């Protein structure tokens, strides 16, 4: 059903009217607030010279001010004076100052009811203000539909409707009618979204989606949808593999991609709505609604699972690197005395060597006179055992811990489509499993982490 048919079918909005607004919101949208700033008063209630000429054509001061107030409130908040509970004193003073009439004169306006209505009719004719009929409702619905395709929040749509009515010189209808119109627009937008989300689904796709809602014997009687929704659990290599398994399952459904023409926020809202439903309520929905909600939900769920897998692996790798650093710190702490002893011996030998070179003596004889050959050899052999890489890289200390993580890493790489950020900086080449001959082995030894990954983590 088109938006035209929706509106025509529901005018004059007399039944099943939803309530979106609180009493406070209703007051704010239909009345002039007393706390308007000077800037807002100037923006809404400043008259043009043409306005002033028409206003000042009234002979009596109270009629002149009353006419000006009627014109002002029709422009903002867009309603006749009779619909307002009152006009704040600051607003009345600003209007009175422009027409050069004491604000107190307004108290006499309306002594003769006919005058108020005659002024209202004259303003409508002069400025072409008009009431909302079904053609205006239809126009307004068309204007609101693109906004409803971006968000399902009704209050901003009602505010947008009032802005549009004011801009077009239309007198705003009651808020009950606007709530009804917004409800119709949201329903029309939802149906359009459902059509767009399900347009490319085949019968096979629909069968797979429905299959997610039935108990799976392989999952101890739970549904596949419940399995996909399970929380990630404690960060571990096993948890990463389980998340990747769900990502691969979603990819195996081969659902068509969500159209980029759909607003991401609206798809997210549908996904969150679907996440609140259990399988049984979903099964009771009509097929198009059910499948559209599932498509949006699974699209968002796939992204969430991908983020969870990356976050968990990032935590695992970060913790692994920290363990390596702690092991290295412990190594230096435990062997501090021995390292200091070796430095003392080697420093003494180096000083003897340099002094002999300076004085023209035999350096070897000078060194051996300072430190015996046996002690020097023992010191060098022991120092080699304690020696760490020049850049203090601790990767070798976590090699045994990295091996259990490696399978999770490879499954993660196979499940996700990594792309370099820049063509000139192909990050994908840092750690890429080989796929020749169906093998997934890396270029480095199977038990060793790649240095590029460690360096990247160390620089974060």
Secondary structure, 3 states (H helix, E strand, C coil): CCHHHHHHHHCCCCCCCCCCCCHHHHHHHHCCCCCCCHHHHHHHCCCCHHHHHHHCCCCCHHHHHHHHHHHHHHHCCCCCHHHCCCCCHHHHHHHHHHHCCCHHHHHHCCCCHHHHHHHHHHHHHHHCCECCCHHHHHHHHHHHHHHHCCCCCHHHHHHHHHHHHHHCCECCCCHHHHHHHHHHHHHHHHHHHHHHHHCCCCHHHHHHHHHCCCECHHHCCCEHHHHHHCCCCCCCHHHHHHHHHHHHHHHHCCCCCCCCCCCHHHHHHHHHHHHCCCHHHHHHCCHHHHHHHHHHHHHHHHHHHHHHHHHHHHHHHHHHHHHHHHHHHHHHHHCHHHHHHHHHHHHHHHHHHHHHHHHCCCHHHHHHHHCCHHHHHHHHHHHHHHCCCCCCCCHHHHHHHHHHHHHHHHHHHHHCCCCCCECCECHHHHCCCCCHHHCCCCCCCCCCCCHHHHHHHHCC
